[in-house]
Structure formats: C-alpha cells, structure tokens
C-alpha cells in the first residue's frame, strides 16, 4: 500500500474516532489510547486478505529474489544483508506484520538453499 493511502486511512480512522467520541460522549483521549490495538488488528486483517488474494504454494527462486530485492544469483552475503535490512523494517515488533516477516524469511531460506 502506498504512503498516500496510509495517510488517508489514518485520517479516516482519526475522523471515525472523533465522531465516535462525540456520539458516545467518550473522551477522545480514551479512544486514541485504543488506537495501537485497533491498528494492529487492521494490519492482521490486511495480511489475511493478502494471503487469500495471493497464490498458494511455495515461492519460486525468482519470486524470492524479488522479495529481497537481489538478483537471482546473489551471493550469500548479499542475501543476508538484504534480509537483515528488510526484516528490521517489517518485523511485527516494529509495526510490520507476521505475514511480511514470514515471506521475507521464506525468501531468504529459498535463496540460501541453492
């Protein structure tokens, strides 16, 4: 999803929180405190939708190279550096999803098992 779409989604969520606060006479701070839980839930829903839209089965060697952003005949060092860079940005502990982390790990495993 693009960055502009992320901002639109965030604005929509904030607008919904404001409307809900007014309608239920709940303090906005209370609703905003629940936002991290809501966002995590939305990410999990998106990941499930992505898996249902995607093809099932193992990644091909070429797909694995595309995920990591390396050439299909990249060295082990290049693969490990690309994996480390991506997993640091997409790990579930830093806002990524389990689905993305699993795909990044799967791509590394496929490329290293040449």
Secondary structure, 3 states (H helix, E strand, C coil): CCHHHHHHHHHHHHHHHHHHHHHHCCCHHHHHHCHHHHHHHHHHHHHHHHHHHCCCCCCCHHHHHHHHCCCCCCCHHHHHHHHHHHHHHHCHHHCCCHHHHHHHHHHHHHHHCC
